[in-house]
Amino acid sequence: MTDVTPAAPVADPVGEGHGATHNDAAQHGAAQHGAAHHGPTDRYYVRIAVALALITALEVAWSYLPVWKDASGLKSFVEVGGLLVMMAVKFVVVASNFMHLKFDDKVLTRVFYAGLILAISVYVAALVTFEVFGGGTPGYT
């Protein structure tokens, strides 16, 4: 049997002065994270993409429903409200999964969702300003 001695640690070539060597970092990474990859699989992301495609198809079908023809007042509000809800669901799914917000700090999640709420609020305010839900032509009586 031959005696195998471990290789001497390689000094940090960047010279950051932390005293750590590449071997220390490799051992730390292996011990910290284990050999197996953790997190969502490709199948998980494909299922999310299929769900997003189905919601998008539902949005398109929703906007072409014959019930919305010449919609005004409450009908118009329900049409746009339904589209906004589906849009918000897609935003949450994309932000939490593809942007990995569900694995990040909750403060970042709140910031993204606050942006969503602000955007929807501004959009609804613009629609109300232009009297989209009133059924009339804006500015004409």
N, C-alpha and C positions, 0 to 999 in steps of 0.2 A: 504494500500500500504506500502510496505517496502522500506526503503531508502537504495539504493545500492550505496556504496562508492567504487570508484576505488581502486584496490589493490595498495599497496605502491610500488614504483619503486624498482626493484631488482638491486642491485649494480653489477657492472662488475666483474665477478669472476676471470677474467684473470688479472685484475689489471693493465690495460694499462695506467690508469691515464688520460684518455681523458675526464672524467667527464660524459660520456654518460652512460645511463642505457639500459638494454635490452628492456624495454618498449619504450624508446625514439627511439631506433633503429627500433623496429617493427613499430612504428607509422611513422617514417621517410620512411621506405620501402613501407608501404601501401600508404602514401601520394605521394611518389616519382613515384611509378610504377603503382598505381591503382590496382584494383582487377583483371582485365582481363589480360590474358597473351598476349603479343604482339610479333610479329615476324612471320616467316614462319610457315605454318602448315605442318602436316605430308603429306598431299596430295601434297603440293608443292615439298617436297623432293622426293616423289615417282615419280612425273613427271620428275624431274631432273634425277633420276636414269634411268628411261625409255629412256629419250633422250640420256644419256650416253651409254646405251646399244645399241641403234640404231646407234649411231656414231661408236661404236666399230664394229658392224656388217658391217657397210659400209666400215670401214677400212679393214676388212678381205676380203670382196668381192672385194674391190679395188685392193688388192694385188694379187688376183687370176684371175683377168681379163685376157683373152687370148691376149689382145693387148700388154701386157707387156712381153710376151714370147720373149726371146732373145732381150730384150730392151737394147738399148745403146744410148748414146748421149742425145738428147733432150727428147726422150721417157723415158729414165731412170730418167732424171731430173724431168719430170712431174710426174712420178710414186712416187718417193721419196718425191717430193715437196707436192703432194696431201696428202700423209700420214703425213708429218710434219704439214701441216695446220690443219688436223683433230686432230692430237695429241695436238696441241696448243689450239684449241677450247676446247677440253676436259679438259686440264690443267686449262684454265681460268674459266670454269664452276665449276670445283671441288674447286679450290682455292677461288673463290668468294662466293660460296654458302656453301659448307661443311666446309670450314675453316673460314667462316664468314668474309672474307676480305672486302666484300662490306659494312659491318657494322663498320669496323675498320677505323683507320686513313689512309689517302691516301698514306702516306709514306710507310707503310707496303705493300700496294698493289703494289707500284712501285718497291719495293725491290724484291717481288716475281716475278713480270713480267720481271724485269731485269735479274733475275736468269734464267728464261725461255729463254730469248733472248740469253744469254750467252751459255746455254746448246745447243740450236739449232745451234748457230754459231760454236761451237766446233765440234759438230757432222757433220755438213756440211764440215768443214775444214778437218776432218778425212776422209770423203768420197772422197773428191777431192784429198787428199794425196794418197789414195789407188786407184785412178783412176777408181772409180766405174762408173762415168759418161762417161768415155772414151771408154768403151766397150772392152778394151784389158786386158790382164793379167798384173797385176802390176809387174814392174821390168823386163819384157821380151819385146824384140822388134823383 
